Amino acid sequence: QNIFLAVGPHSMQPKVLDFGISTGDDFQGAGSLTGTGAMIGTPFYLAPEQIVDSRAAGPNSDQYALGVIMYECLTGQRPFEADSLFVVFQAIVSGNPVLPTQLRPGIPLALEEVVLRAMNLSPAARFPSIVALGRAVLPFASPKMRSIWEEAFAGSGEMAVVDELSAAVEASSSAPVPALSA
């Protein structure tokens, strides 16, 4: 509910938006960060750097949230679950989710690597940009979605990277690749 497509002059880009306030009631059975129960953001999707120091949040924090969303789309569950915010935050900061392929063995290893890189503890180890993340995910899209998004992620010779990833995906899995739609 917090993902929107921003339409630019030549492309559409997904944006993670969270203008609301999450309360203790939004987190089943959990406590809250403040005495009033107010917290900025959605706890399960906060990047480790946001938990440690909210001033450290940046574009790579949004990439982390996208990684969590992809993890959830692929596995049917969030990477970190617990009965309290404290335990969820500890798990996020430790950064050891169950591998998506352990929860759903049909996920291509190359796609798992993309998701885990987007969720890396270190913002510097994540993709250099959301566009780079999009390029990495593009080979896993359905043919229709790939045709829609290919131009948005194309650049000076950069589609060669997508083609290499596509070849790696085809070589690494004889099973059908789960298609990511919008």
Secondary structure, 3 states (H helix, E strand, C coil): CCEEEEECCCCEEEEECCCCEEEHHHCCCCCCCCCCCEEECCHHHCCHHHHHCHHHCCHHHHHHHHHHHHHHHHHCCCCCCCCCHHHHHHHHHHCCCCCHHHHCCCCCHHHHHHHHHHCCCCHHHCCCCHHHHHHHHHHHECHHHHHHHHHHHCCCCCHHHHHHHHHHHHHHCCCCCCCECC
